[in-house]
Amino acid sequence: MPERGSSAVITLGGKGASLTSSSVYAISNSLAHVRLDSSALDRLSSSPPNQNPPTVTDYQVPLLKALTLEESRASLTVLLSKLLSLQSGSGVRAVLPVHISEILNSGGDKIASEPVEVSEDERALLEKLSLPSVFCGVCAVLDYKSTALSTIIDAVAALSCEVSGADVAAFNSIDLGDGFTAKEEIAVAGDLKVLLNGSKLVGKVNTEEVLEIPKINGKLREVVKLVHSSTRIELNSGVRVGISGTAKALGANVMALVSAVKNVGESSLFLAKMSLSKVGGDELKSLFGKDCLSLDSLRSVYKLVLDAHLAEDYIKFVHEANVLLELVLKIVAWEAVIAFAVLEGGELLGEKVNGGDVGGEKKSEKKKKKVVLGKGTGVIVQLIKDRLQSKGLGVLDKQVEDLFSFLDPKDPGFDGFLAKIKEIVESNESRRLPKLPKGTRDFAKEQMAIREKAFSIITEVFKRHGATALDTPVFELRETLTGKYGEDSKLIYDLADQGGELCSLRYDLTVPFARYVAMNGLTSLKRHQIAKVYRRDNPSKGRFREFYQCDFDIAGQYERMGPDFEVIKILTELLDELDIGDYEIKLNHRMLLDGMLEICGVPPEKFRTICSSIDKLDKQSFEQVKKEMVEEKGLTVEMADKIGTFVKERGSPLVLLSKLKQEGSKFLENNSSKVALDDLEILFQALEKSKCVDKVVFDLSLARGLDYYTGVIYEAVFKGETQVGSIAAGGRYDNLIGMFGTKQVPAVGVSLGIERVFTIMEQLQKERDQTVRATETQVLVALLGDKLPQAAELVSELWNAKVKAEFMVHKKVMKLIDRARESKIPWMVIVGERELNEGIVKLKNIDTTVEETIPRSKFVEELQIRLNQ
């Protein structure tokens, strides 16, 4: 915004100059004077082009009575700018912009407009420009105020979070890296984290309205940018004499702004009332009540805006939008005042707030515990305190009035307040909390506890079946990976050439396994591997760019379908023991697919690419897939329709198999599909005997897009409410290992998409209201005082006895007990000065709170007895 004050001057009409919303706002509120560029005046004629033009005397510049003084001055500013943009020969004299500038520079609480002589052409132009200038002028005011609002609401909301003690940990997980969270929502959450960084007041209470702040405030940021962009264009466009087109185009963005502002007002009003409940005195509550701020009053103004928009009364529309914005600015100001009163302003405002403590605990008059605010909110509170102290302490209503002025965009101190907020959240990237790359995520201690438990179960199942562990490099030579994944090869992460070898991050664990078997000349290997893989995919729910795979593979010559049976059995054991709920394993055979495509008349060279299309049927309708096969991949409509009749076949393995093997079946006439049906008959009978065939669905639409599959293919899908897609997949790949060596080694395997399984497990944990211990600590050695050596001696005895233990040294016993409770540690060994002198320790059961005194020499033995019980 231009520099404020009586000496502030804004020049209009200069060559290459543009009119900004901040300039319009400054002039409309008499915060700056107008100066006309001399070259712009020179372009305009000193008299009308005709020698003796007809004139209209006593012409008054048109002003609408329904407008506020601010809106009228804004419209005159835009009108003045449009006149100055006219070229020579327009027939407009310099006297007109000079006259309007004199009106604007006259100041006062009303516009004093003297009559001016104009020609008929000038009068007609002024009247045509009048409404568009009003509309654009008010939009410029809306643009400036809403931009200011979008900056201060996050700071004010951060204060309210501290007042309520809100648990803001969810702000950390708003950006899951899946690409489905609005950019501005993520930015708001980031700014709130910066403002609240270091606060000791947040993290206690779950409040849904607080968790909605990033979404609500982020939407306002988003539409403010749209309004700003479109307003800037209209302010600096050429002279347009109609309002309808401009109003509809710009009005669409203003309508979105109005909705976002209303939502911000509702959110702010809730937070203000929540904070007000913590104010002990009645005077501040009384002042708030006098303003009659309520959801009804807010929605009443919002309805006036909607009605004007529907009636296409565009001037009333932007005027009422401005009224709504002023109301919301007032609500946000109240939210700030009340939050300040609760946090720090009790004494300054003369209010009794919870006995002087946000947490509600009574404190002695002699000593009050220092409230630790966030690094950002602390600066904001200090700014407000400095303002109040500089004005001198007076009666409460005067203090509140002064704080309102401080938060008013017209106040000289507002720019400094705005700049300080921006400095806190934007000034130094090193101070800003870092972000994760898209498609990745961190795992907190509770999540890691779930993951470790899952990995333990998975490893146990793999070992039960005689697999050995294998680890391979996280990156491979690019030539190792290319040509193995069909259309998905574009998702491989290529590494920059470091001078020598071209490498890529591994896409899966199967190809590196095949490379390992071939490189070492192995003819058989049963292995398991749990490791991260990388895919340059578009992140979505349950889909990441870095994620774990848990693989089990069997390579070598074995009895027909034996390894295939065992791998599918392992998959059912994994999903059953992970206890995720209902699932199904879709199963098909690549040779059956090939036979089907051959029967449908598809050329062999198109088999793999058509399989990739069929593989999309779990996400797209057949009509969409058919369109791709015909228009992009060159099949005839007849071929595609034949494929459609086959891929709809789905059902119980043995039942559908019997149907496909009936006499006259086209599959029996095709060599590939006949071999596949014989394989599947052996497999389904083995699965039936192992009592897991009921988990399998024979599905002819399953294709698996990877090029290296040659036989049975399968995919596990979770059937619960949490939609995550495929959770495991695999198949037979008899030719892959041979690509790296001189001999073919057949192989079959399965890969568990553990990240998606974790998503299900975490959701189930929430639904079942289960708590997870982040550690397995059994005992906390708690030493009262400040003597580390004694604690070291005690805890070392426990560690030597293989007891899981931690230690803590503190002078306050409640701090020690709180630590044990927070970490869910079941036992404490408490030792103070008396216990040290008497050679005893206290054993405390945290659940029952029962304490026992036992000899120091026997405490390890006694603890082990209790732990074993």
CORRA-V24307 format. One record per residue. RES is the residue in three letters. SS is DSSP state (H for helix, E for strand, C for the rest). PSI is psi as a letter, one per 40 degrees, with the letter a starting at -180 (NA if undefined). Layout:
[[RES:SS:PSI] [RES:SS:PSI]]
This chain:
[[MET:C:i] [PRO:C:i] [GLU:C:h] [ARG:C:i] [GLY:C:i] [SER:C:d] [SER:C:e] [ALA:C:h] [VAL:E:h] [ILE:E:h] [THR:E:h] [LEU:E:i] [GLY:C:e] [GLY:C:i] [LYS:C:h] [GLY:C:e] [ALA:C:i] [SER:C:i] [LEU:C:h] [THR:C:i] [SER:H:d] [SER:H:d] [SER:H:d] [VAL:H:d] [TYR:H:d] [ALA:H:d] [ILE:H:d] [SER:H:d] [ASN:C:e] [SER:C:f] [LEU:C:e] [ALA:C:i] [HIS:E:i] [VAL:E:h] [ARG:E:h] [LEU:E:h] [ASP:C:h] [SER:H:d] [SER:H:d] [ALA:H:d] [LEU:H:d] [ASP:H:d] [ARG:H:d] [LEU:C:i] [SER:E:i] [SER:C:e] [SER:C:i] [PRO:C:i] [PRO:C:d] [ASN:C:i] [GLN:C:d] [ASN:C:g] [PRO:C:i] [PRO:C:i] [THR:E:i] [VAL:E:h] [THR:E:i] [ASP:E:f] [TYR:E:h] [GLN:C:h] [VAL:C:h] [PRO:C:h] [LEU:C:h] [LEU:C:h] [LYS:C:d] [ALA:C:e] [LEU:C:i] [THR:C:i] [LEU:H:d] [GLU:H:d] [GLU:H:d] [SER:H:d] [ARG:H:d] [ALA:H:d] [SER:H:d] [LEU:H:d] [THR:H:d] [VAL:H:d] [LEU:H:d] [LEU:H:d] [SER:H:d] [LYS:H:d] [LEU:H:d] [LEU:H:e] [SER:C:e] [LEU:C:i] [GLN:C:i] [SER:C:i] [GLY:C:e] [SER:C:e] [GLY:C:e] [VAL:C:h] [ARG:E:i] [ALA:H:d] [VAL:H:d] [LEU:H:d] [PRO:H:d] [VAL:H:d] [HIS:H:d] [ILE:H:d] [SER:H:d] [GLU:H:d] [ILE:H:d] [LEU:H:d] [ASN:H:e] [SER:C:d] [GLY:C:a] [GLY:C:i] [ASP:C:e] [LYS:C:i] [ILE:C:h] [ALA:C:h] [SER:C:h] [GLU:C:i] [PRO:C:i] [VAL:E:i] [GLU:E:h] [VAL:E:i] [SER:E:i] [GLU:H:d] [ASP:H:d] [GLU:H:d] [ARG:H:d] [ALA:H:d] [LEU:H:d] [LEU:H:d] [GLU:H:d] [LYS:H:d] [LEU:H:e] [SER:H:d] [LEU:H:d] [PRO:H:d] [SER:H:d] [VAL:H:d] [PHE:H:d] [CYS:H:d] [GLY:H:d] [VAL:H:d] [CYS:H:d] [ALA:H:d] [VAL:H:d] [LEU:H:d] [ASP:H:d] [TYR:H:d] [LYS:H:d] [SER:H:d] [THR:H:d] [ALA:H:d] [LEU:H:d] [SER:H:d] [THR:H:d] [ILE:H:d] [ILE:H:d] [ASP:H:d] [ALA:H:d] [VAL:H:d] [ALA:H:d] [ALA:H:d] [LEU:H:d] [SER:H:d] [CYS:H:d] [GLU:H:d] [VAL:H:d] [SER:H:e] [GLY:C:f] [ALA:E:i] [ASP:C:h] [VAL:C:e] [ALA:H:d] [ALA:H:d] [PHE:H:d] [ASN:H:d] [SER:H:e] [ILE:C:d] [ASP:C:g] [LEU:C:e] [GLY:C:e] [ASP:C:e] [GLY:C:e] [PHE:C:e] [THR:C:h] [ALA:C:h] [LYS:H:d] [GLU:H:d] [GLU:H:d] [ILE:H:d] [ALA:H:d] [VAL:H:d] [ALA:H:d] [GLY:H:d] [ASP:H:d] [LEU:H:d] [LYS:H:d] [VAL:H:d] [LEU:H:d] [LEU:H:e] [ASN:C:h] [GLY:C:e] [SER:C:h] [LYS:C:e] [LEU:C:d] [VAL:C:i] [GLY:C:e] [LYS:C:d] [VAL:E:h] [ASN:C:h] [THR:C:h] [GLU:H:d] [GLU:H:d] [VAL:H:d] [LEU:H:e] [GLU:C:e] [ILE:H:d] [PRO:H:d] [LYS:H:d] [ILE:H:d] [ASN:H:d] [GLY:H:d] [LYS:H:d] [LEU:H:d] [ARG:H:d] [GLU:H:d] [VAL:H:d] [VAL:H:d] [LYS:H:d] [LEU:H:d] [VAL:H:d] [HIS:H:d] [SER:H:d] [SER:H:d] [THR:H:d] [ARG:H:d] [ILE:H:d] [GLU:H:d] [LEU:H:d] [ASN:C:e] [SER:C:i] [GLY:C:i] [VAL:C:h] [ARG:C:h] [VAL:C:e] [GLY:C:i] [ILE:C:d] [SER:H:d] [GLY:H:d] [THR:H:d] [ALA:H:d] [LYS:H:d] [ALA:H:d] [LEU:H:d] [GLY:H:d] [ALA:H:d] [ASN:H:d] [VAL:H:d] [MET:H:d] [ALA:H:d] [LEU:H:d] [VAL:H:d] [SER:H:d] [ALA:H:d] [VAL:H:d] [LYS:H:d] [ASN:H:d] [VAL:H:d] [GLY:H:d] [GLU:H:d] [SER:H:d] [SER:H:d] [LEU:H:d] [PHE:H:d] [LEU:H:d] [ALA:H:d] [LYS:H:d] [MET:H:d] [SER:H:d] [LEU:H:d] [SER:C:e] [LYS:C:e] [VAL:C:h] [GLY:C:d] [GLY:C:i] [ASP:C:e] [GLU:H:d] [LEU:H:d] [LYS:H:d] [SER:H:d] [LEU:H:d] [PHE:H:d] [GLY:H:d] [LYS:H:d] [ASP:C:e] [CYS:C:f] [LEU:C:h] [SER:C:i] [LEU:H:d] [ASP:H:d] [SER:H:d] [LEU:H:d] [ARG:H:d] [SER:H:d] [VAL:H:d] [TYR:H:d] [LYS:H:d] [LEU:H:d] [VAL:H:d] [LEU:H:d] [ASP:H:d] [ALA:H:d] [HIS:H:d] [LEU:H:d] [ALA:C:e] [GLU:C:f] [ASP:C:g] [TYR:H:d] [ILE:H:d] [LYS:H:d] [PHE:H:d] [VAL:H:d] [HIS:H:d] [GLU:H:d] [ALA:H:d] [ASN:H:d] [VAL:H:d] [LEU:H:d] [LEU:H:d] [GLU:H:d] [LEU:H:d] [VAL:H:d] [LEU:H:d] [LYS:H:d] [ILE:H:d] [VAL:H:d] [ALA:H:d] [TRP:H:d] [GLU:H:d] [ALA:H:d] [VAL:H:d] [ILE:H:d] [ALA:H:d] [PHE:H:d] [ALA:H:d] [VAL:H:d] [LEU:H:d] [GLU:C:e] [GLY:C:e] [GLY:C:d] [GLU:C:d] [LEU:C:d] [LEU:C:e] [GLY:C:f] [GLU:C:i] [LYS:C:h] [VAL:C:h] [ASN:H:f] [GLY:H:f] [GLY:H:e] [ASP:C:h] [VAL:C:d] [GLY:C:e] [GLY:C:e] [GLU:C:h] [LYS:C:i] [LYS:C:i] [SER:C:i] [GLU:C:d] [LYS:C:d] [LYS:C:h] [LYS:C:h] [LYS:C:h] [LYS:C:h] [VAL:C:h] [VAL:C:h] [LEU:C:i] [GLY:C:i] [LYS:H:d] [GLY:H:d] [THR:H:d] [GLY:H:d] [VAL:H:d] [ILE:H:d] [VAL:H:d] [GLN:H:d] [LEU:H:d] [ILE:H:d] [LYS:H:d] [ASP:H:d] [ARG:H:d] [LEU:H:d] [GLN:H:d] [SER:H:d] [LYS:H:e] [GLY:C:i] [LEU:C:h] [GLY:C:a] [VAL:C:i] [LEU:H:d] [ASP:H:d] [LYS:H:d] [GLN:H:d] [VAL:H:d] [GLU:H:d] [ASP:H:d] [LEU:H:d] [PHE:H:d] [SER:H:d] [PHE:H:d] [LEU:C:e] [ASP:C:h] [PRO:C:e] [LYS:C:e] [ASP:C:h] [PRO:C:d] [GLY:C:e] [PHE:H:d] [ASP:H:d] [GLY:H:d] [PHE:H:d] [LEU:H:d] [ALA:H:d] [LYS:H:d] [ILE:H:d] [LYS:H:d] [GLU:H:d] [ILE:H:d] [VAL:H:e] [GLU:H:e] [SER:C:d] [ASN:C:h] [GLU:C:d] [SER:C:d] [ARG:C:e] [ARG:C:i] [LEU:C:h] [PRO:C:i] [LYS:C:i] [LEU:C:i] [PRO:C:i] [LYS:C:i] [GLY:C:e] [THR:C:i] [ARG:C:i] [ASP:C:i] [PHE:C:h] [ALA:C:i] [LYS:H:d] [GLU:H:d] [GLN:H:d] [MET:H:d] [ALA:H:d] [ILE:H:d] [ARG:H:d] [GLU:H:d] [LYS:H:d] [ALA:H:d] [PHE:H:d] [SER:H:d] [ILE:H:d] [ILE:H:d] [THR:H:d] [GLU:H:d] [VAL:H:d] [PHE:H:d] [LYS:H:d] [ARG:H:d] [HIS:C:e] [GLY:C:f] [ALA:C:i] [THR:E:i] [ALA:E:i] [LEU:C:i] [ASP:C:h] [THR:C:i] [PRO:C:i] [VAL:C:d] [PHE:E:i] [GLU:E:i] [LEU:E:h] [ARG:H:d] [GLU:H:d] [THR:H:d] [LEU:H:d] [THR:C:i] [GLY:C:e] [LYS:C:e] [TYR:C:e] [GLY:H:b] [GLU:H:e] [ASP:H:e] [SER:H:d] [LYS:H:e] [LEU:H:e] [ILE:C:h] [TYR:C:h] [ASP:E:h] [LEU:C:i] [ALA:C:i] [ASP:C:h] [GLN:C:e] [GLY:C:g] [GLY:C:c] [GLU:C:h] [LEU:C:h] [CYS:E:i] [SER:E:i] [LEU:E:i] [ARG:C:h] [TYR:C:d] [ASP:C:a] [LEU:C:e] [THR:H:d] [VAL:H:d] [PRO:H:d] [PHE:H:d] [ALA:H:d] [ARG:H:d] [TYR:H:d] [VAL:H:d] [ALA:H:d] [MET:H:d] [ASN:C:e] [GLY:C:f] [LEU:C:i] [THR:C:e] [SER:C:i] [LEU:E:h] [LYS:E:h] [ARG:E:i] [HIS:E:i] [GLN:E:h] [ILE:E:h] [ALA:E:i] [LYS:E:i] [VAL:E:i] [TYR:E:h] [ARG:C:h] [ARG:C:g] [ASP:C:i] [ASN:C:h] [PRO:C:i] [SER:E:a] [LYS:C:h] [GLY:C:e] [ARG:E:h] [PHE:C:i] [ARG:C:d] [GLU:E:h] [PHE:E:i] [TYR:E:i] [GLN:E:i] [CYS:E:h] [ASP:E:i] [PHE:E:h] [ASP:E:i] [ILE:E:h] [ALA:E:h] [GLY:C:i] [GLN:C:h] [TYR:C:a] [GLU:C:i] [ARG:C:h] [MET:C:e] [GLY:H:d] [PRO:H:d] [ASP:H:d] [PHE:H:d] [GLU:H:d] [VAL:H:d] [ILE:H:d] [LYS:H:d] [ILE:H:d] [LEU:H:d] [THR:H:d] [GLU:H:d] [LEU:H:d] [LEU:H:d] [ASP:H:d] [GLU:H:d] [LEU:C:e] [ASP:C:f] [ILE:C:e] [GLY:C:a] [ASP:C:i] [TYR:E:i] [GLU:E:i] [ILE:E:h] [LYS:E:h] [LEU:E:i] [ASN:E:a] [HIS:E:h] [ARG:H:d] [MET:H:d] [LEU:H:d] [LEU:H:d] [ASP:H:d] [GLY:H:d] [MET:H:d] [LEU:H:d] [GLU:H:d] [ILE:H:d] [CYS:C:e] [GLY:C:e] [VAL:C:h] [PRO:C:i] [PRO:H:d] [GLU:H:e] [LYS:H:e] [PHE:H:d] [ARG:H:d] [THR:H:d] [ILE:H:d] [CYS:H:d] [SER:H:d] [SER:H:d] [ILE:H:d] [ASP:H:e] [LYS:H:e] [LEU:H:e] [ASP:H:e] [LYS:C:d] [GLN:C:i] [SER:C:i] [PHE:H:d] [GLU:H:d] [GLN:H:d] [VAL:H:d] [LYS:H:d] [LYS:H:d] [GLU:H:d] [MET:H:d] [VAL:H:d] [GLU:H:d] [GLU:H:d] [LYS:C:e] [GLY:C:e] [LEU:C:i] [THR:C:i] [VAL:H:d] [GLU:H:d] [MET:H:d] [ALA:H:d] [ASP:H:d] [LYS:H:d] [ILE:H:d] [GLY:H:d] [THR:H:d] [PHE:H:d] [VAL:H:e] [LYS:C:e] [GLU:C:h] [ARG:E:h] [GLY:E:a] [SER:E:h] [PRO:H:d] [LEU:H:d] [VAL:H:d] [LEU:H:d] [LEU:H:d] [SER:H:d] [LYS:H:d] [LEU:H:d] [LYS:C:e] [GLN:C:i] [GLU:C:h] [GLY:C:e] [SER:C:h] [LYS:H:d] [PHE:H:d] [LEU:H:e] [GLU:H:e] [ASN:C:h] [ASN:H:d] [SER:H:d] [SER:H:d] [LYS:H:d] [VAL:H:d] [ALA:H:d] [LEU:H:d] [ASP:H:d] [ASP:H:d] [LEU:H:d] [GLU:H:d] [ILE:H:d] [LEU:H:d] [PHE:H:d] [GLN:H:d] [ALA:H:d] [LEU:H:d] [GLU:H:d] [LYS:H:d] [SER:C:e] [LYS:C:f] [CYS:C:e] [VAL:H:d] [ASP:H:e] [LYS:H:e] [VAL:E:h] [VAL:E:h] [PHE:E:h] [ASP:E:h] [LEU:C:e] [SER:C:e] [LEU:C:h] [ALA:C:d] [ARG:C:h] [GLY:C:e] [LEU:C:h] [ASP:C:d] [TYR:C:e] [TYR:C:h] [THR:C:e] [GLY:C:b] [VAL:E:h] [ILE:E:i] [TYR:E:i] [GLU:E:h] [ALA:E:h] [VAL:E:h] [PHE:E:h] [LYS:C:e] [GLY:C:a] [GLU:C:d] [THR:C:h] [GLN:C:h] [VAL:C:e] [GLY:C:a] [SER:E:h] [ILE:E:e] [ALA:E:i] [ALA:E:i] [GLY:E:a] [GLY:E:a] [ARG:E:h] [TYR:C:g] [ASP:C:e] [ASN:C:e] [LEU:C:d] [ILE:H:d] [GLY:H:e] [MET:H:d] [PHE:C:e] [GLY:C:a] [THR:C:e] [LYS:C:i] [GLN:C:h] [VAL:C:h] [PRO:C:i] [ALA:E:i] [VAL:E:i] [GLY:E:i] [VAL:E:i] [SER:E:h] [LEU:E:h] [GLY:C:g] [ILE:H:d] [GLU:H:d] [ARG:H:d] [VAL:H:d] [PHE:H:d] [THR:H:d] [ILE:H:d] [MET:H:d] [GLU:H:d] [GLN:H:d] [LEU:H:d] [GLN:H:d] [LYS:H:d] [GLU:H:d] [ARG:C:e] [ASP:C:f] [GLN:C:i] [THR:C:i] [VAL:C:h] [ARG:C:h] [ALA:C:d] [THR:C:i] [GLU:C:e] [THR:C:h] [GLN:C:d] [VAL:E:h] [LEU:E:h] [VAL:E:h] [ALA:E:h] [LEU:E:h] [LEU:E:h] [GLY:C:a] [ASP:C:f] [LYS:C:g] [LEU:H:d] [PRO:H:d] [GLN:H:d] [ALA:H:d] [ALA:H:d] [GLU:H:d] [LEU:H:d] [VAL:H:d] [SER:H:d] [GLU:H:d] [LEU:H:d] [TRP:H:d] [ASN:H:d] [ALA:C:e] [LYS:C:f] [VAL:C:h] [LYS:C:h] [ALA:E:i] [GLU:E:i] [PHE:E:i] [MET:E:h] [VAL:E:h] [HIS:E:i] [LYS:C:e] [LYS:C:h] [VAL:H:d] [MET:H:d] [LYS:H:d] [LEU:H:d] [ILE:H:d] [ASP:H:d] [ARG:H:d] [ALA:H:d] [ARG:H:d] [GLU:H:d] [SER:C:e] [LYS:C:f] [ILE:C:h] [PRO:C:d] [TRP:E:i] [MET:E:i] [VAL:E:h] [ILE:E:h] [VAL:E:h] [GLY:C:a] [GLU:H:d] [ARG:H:d] [GLU:H:d] [LEU:H:d] [ASN:H:d] [GLU:H:e] [GLY:C:f] [ILE:E:i] [VAL:E:i] [LYS:E:h] [LEU:E:h] [LYS:E:h] [ASN:E:h] [ILE:C:d] [ASP:C:d] [THR:C:e] [THR:C:e] [VAL:C:h] [GLU:E:i] [GLU:E:i] [THR:E:h] [ILE:E:i] [PRO:E:i] [ARG:H:d] [SER:H:e] [LYS:H:e] [PHE:H:d] [VAL:H:d] [GLU:H:d] [GLU:H:d] [LEU:H:d] [GLN:H:d] [ILE:H:d] [ARG:H:d] [LEU:H:d] [ASN:H:d] [GLN:C:NA]]
